[in-house]
């Protein structure tokens, strides 16, 4: 397609005007990015530059998890100032999502995945955290336990259980990511799960699940493994007293 300056396009096609007239949901991903980038570069208008940016990243999701330096590096014409603007916008959206999830009960492994995936699935190191829950499955707070190597996290059962005791949580969910994207549990994961189960039983703390966060594939929008609820059963059943790990 021949290059056209943005001001040569019909006014109703301009991203900002389209948003004001039809609402934000009417805009494509490239159009939304163009509002933040504001201007293109010589030989390329801002809409084309936005499309190229998404294509260079591989997807909008991948772009959202890049830091400012990475964004500036993958697309010519995106300076650090524009890259910082995009990075801040993506982070703001991620925080809004986490706030929404904080207000909703966590009742299934999918709820855990939805809450954690934005922050965890693109990390290049295995990170272990716990989600502390009250008797209504509401999230008290997430607590990061450790961050390890490319393929191994470092966590001890006492460190995993300590937040539950300190915050008087009714139960907790253990979670960690696999940077490879494959959520299948390793032998190390199995051993850690069993040790935490035994320690939690001794302390009288409910160990509700251990969930491994992977990355979506071309055939699946979700990618996680749940030790206690492989079929997606509701965690509230465990809260109400259903035996765990039987």
C-alpha positions, 0 to 999 in steps of 0.5 A: 500500500502506498504511503499516505500521511495521516492528515491525508486520511478522512477525519473519521478514520483518524484514531483519536476522532474515531475513539471520540465518536465510536468509543474505544472498543471500535479501534483496532490494536494498531489504532489504539497504539497510534494514539499513544505514539502520536506521530509517525516517521518519514515514509511511514505514518503512525498507523503503519508504524503501530502495525509494524511494531505489533508485528515485530513483537509477534503479538500485542501480548508480547509487546505489552510485556516488553520493557521500554528499551526492548520496545525502542529496539524492535522498531525504527523510529520508536525513541525512548520517550515513546517507548516509555509511554507505551510501557507505562500504558501497558503497565497501567492496564495490567494493574487495573486488571489485577485490581479487578481480580483482587475484588473477585473471589478466586474459585478455579484454577482459571481464576488464578491463571487470569490473575497471575498470567500478566505478571508471570508468564513472560518472566525469564526466571522461575518465580514462586509466590503464594496467594493468601485467601480468606474463608470466602476465597477472597484474595488477602494478598499475593506474596512473592517467595523467590526468583530462581534460574531459567528452569529452577526456582528456589523455595523452602516449605517454611518460606512458602508457609510463613506468609499464611501464618503471619497473615492468619490466612485460612488457606493459600495457593502456591504458584510458579511459572515455567519460562519455557512456556510448558506448564507440565510439572517436573519431578522437582515440582512434584517433590516440592508439592508433597513437602509443602502438603505435609508441612501445611498439614502439620501447621493446620493451614489449608494448601488449596492448590499448586498451579504452574503458569505457562504461556498460551499456544496457537491452539490454546489461549490458556496454558497452566497445570493445576495439581489439585484441580486438573479438571477445573473444579471450584476451589470453593469446594476445598474451602468448604472442607472437601479433603485435599490431595486425597 
